[in-house]
C-alpha cells in the first residue's frame, strides 16, 4: 500500500521525535531559554549602569554648585538677576550655568564675569556619549539619553529650590536641585531621576 504524502510528513515528524531527535529539540529549547535569560540580564545590568551614571552626573553638578556657592560666599550676582530661583535646562540653557562651573568664557559667564577667579568647579566632565551623558558641543549638559539636565539653584535663599515652571515640588534644605527626564525623555513622568530624596518630607 503506497504511503500518502501526509503519512510521509508524519513519518518525518516521528523521525525527528525519536530519542536522538527529542534530545536535540530539548537542547535547542534550553539554549533558547538560556540565551533569553542572559540577554534579559545583560539588558537589566546595562539599564542599571545607565541609571547609576545619571545619579552620579546629577551628584557631580550639585556638588559643583555647592562649591561655587561656598567659594564665592553666596551665588554670583549674575545668577540673581531675576526674582525667585535660577532655573536652567528649560527656558535658559544649562550651558549658562555650566560655563560658570567649568570657568569658560561664554553664555552665562561672558568674560568670566560670573566666575572671575576662573575656578573649575566641574572638572573632568566628558563630552556627551549616549549611555554616559556629558557635554555637547554647545556645553549643554545632557543626560545619558541625550536630554538637557534641569537644574534649580536656591538663589533667593529661602531654603527651597523652586522651579518657576512648577514641575517639581519645592526641594528643601539644598542649594541645588538637578534632575533628568529619564529613559522616556519626558519630564514629569515616573522614570525621572532626581538629585534629591523624593521620600523626604517637605516642610
Ligand atoms: Ca528658593
Boltz pocket constraint, residues with backbone or C-beta under 6 A from the ligand:
constraints:
  - pocket:
      binder: B
      contacts: [[A, 84], [A, 85], [A, 153], [A, 154], [A, 155], [A, 156], [A, 157], [A, 158], [A, 159], [A, 160], [A, 161], [A, 162]]
      max_distance: 6.0
